[in-house]
């Protein structure tokens, strides 16, 4: 008995599928994503044929992540952590006096963290001990062991990556989870 499952897209022959795979991607920064549809036929011989169609890309032009907003209760205390302990630099070009709350913009590579002194609507108790199991911001660093030494000296609690990769998780003074992964 033959069973067929046919996708809604026309299928590619083996030669046209190979030609489609040989097409260059638009750029390394924006790889093409594909939806795969299968045709399976059983009977005297089994076949598995795939058809690929480029997924719809957003047409508004995603470029990169610009900044991450982090709520803090006390801006000076957060600046002591992010600026003084972690060594992040303030971006003086960003406005701090045009918003109805205090804040600071700190460089993280070519992106930024926006510290906002606002009430935190999230519960501070009951958060997972390991920040990798909570909402977190990940910062790429060069040396996890050096950061571990800085945290040890400052008395900052942390956990290491559960997967064994070079990464360390900590919380800022307001309980926001941070991951630092070695690249």
N, C-alpha and C positions, 0 to 999 in steps of 0.2 A: 504494500500500500504506500502511496506517495503522499507526503505532507508538504505543504508549501506555506511559507510565511513571507509575504512580499511587503516591502516598505512603500511608503507613499511617494518616494522619489524614483526617477528612472535609474536603473542600475548602470554602472560603468563596466565596460568590457575590461579584460585584464590589461590590454594595451592602453586604453584610455585612462584607466586607473593609474598605471605607471606614469603616464604623461602628466596627470594631475599632481602626482606626488613630486614630480621633477620641477614643478613651478616654484620659483623662488618666493620666499615670504617677503612681505613689504619691508620689514626691517627686523633686526635682531631685538630691538626694544619692543616691538609690537608683533609678536608671532601670530600667525593666522590660526584661528581655532576652527575645528571641524566637528560637524555632527556626523556620526556614522550610522548608516542604515544597513540592515542585513537581509539577505535572501538565503534561506536554508531550504534545501531540497533533499529529501531522503528517498530512498528507493534502492535501485541496483547500485547507485553511486552517490555518495554524499558530497555536496558542494557548499562552500561558504564563500559568498561574494559580498564585498562591501562597496558601498557607494559613498562618496564623500562630497559634501557641499560646504563651502565656507559659511561659518556661523555669521549671523548679522552682527557687525561691529557698530558700536554707538557712533552716530554721525556728528556728535558735538565736540569731539576731539579730546579725549582723556590724554593727559600728558604725564602727570605724576601725582603723588601725594604731596600736598603743599604744607599742611601742618596738622598737628594733633592738639586738640583742646583738652587741657587737664585742669580739673577743679581743685582749688586749694582753699583752706580755711585761713591761712596766714601767709601772705606773700613773702615776707622776710624769711620765714622758716623754710618755705619751699625754695627760695633763691639760695639759701645756705646749702640745701641739698643739691639742686640742679647746677647752680653756677659754681659754688665754692667746692663742694665735694666731687661732683662729676666733671667739673671743668667746662661746662657749656658756656658759650659766649652769648651775650645779649645782642640782639639785633636792634640798634638804636633807630633804624629807619621806620620801624613799625610803630603805629600810634599807641600810646598808653593813656593819653589824656582825653581821647575822643569817645571813650566807651563809658557807660554808667557804672563801672566797677573797676577796681584796681587789677592790674595784670602786667605781664612781661612776656616778651617774645625771645626765645632762646634758639640759637642755631643748633641743628643736629645734621651735620653734613650740609647739603643744599636745601634741606627741609627744616621745619621749625616745630617747637613745642610752644603752645600758647598757654601760659599759666594764667588762670582766671580766678580771682579771689571772690568766690560765690558760694552760697550754701550748697552742700552736696546732698542731692536727693537719694543717693544710694546708701544702703545700710553699711556701716563700717564693721559691725560684728557679723560673724558667720561666713566670712569670706574664706575661700580655700587657702590653706597654708601655702600651697605651691601656686605661684602666680600664673603658671602655664595652664591652669584649670579655671582661670578667671579672665575677664576682659583685661587685655594688657597692650602696652605699646612696646614694640621691639626696636631696639637700637643696635645697629651693627657696630662692633668694636674690633680692634686688632688683637687684644690679649685679655682673655677671660681671667687668667691667673693673676695678672696685675690688678684687675678690678676686684677680684676676690680679696687680695691683700688690703686694698683700700677699704673695702667693706669691713674686713676683720678689724683693722685699726680703728675705724669709726664706730664699731659696735652695731653695724647694720645687719639685720637678719637676712638670710638668703637661702635659696635652695638651688641645687644644680639641676641641669636638664635630666629628666627621667629617661630620655632616649639614649643618653651617653654622649651626645654631641657636645661640643664646647659652647655651653650657654649657661647663664646664671640668671636667676629670677629674684627680684627684691621688690619691696614696696617703698614708695616715697613716704614722707611724714603724714600724708593724708590717706594712706592705705591704697593708693593707686598702684596697680601691678605693673612692673617693668620687666622686660626680658632684655638681656644683653647677650647677643650671639656673636661668636667670633667668626669673622670672614677673612 
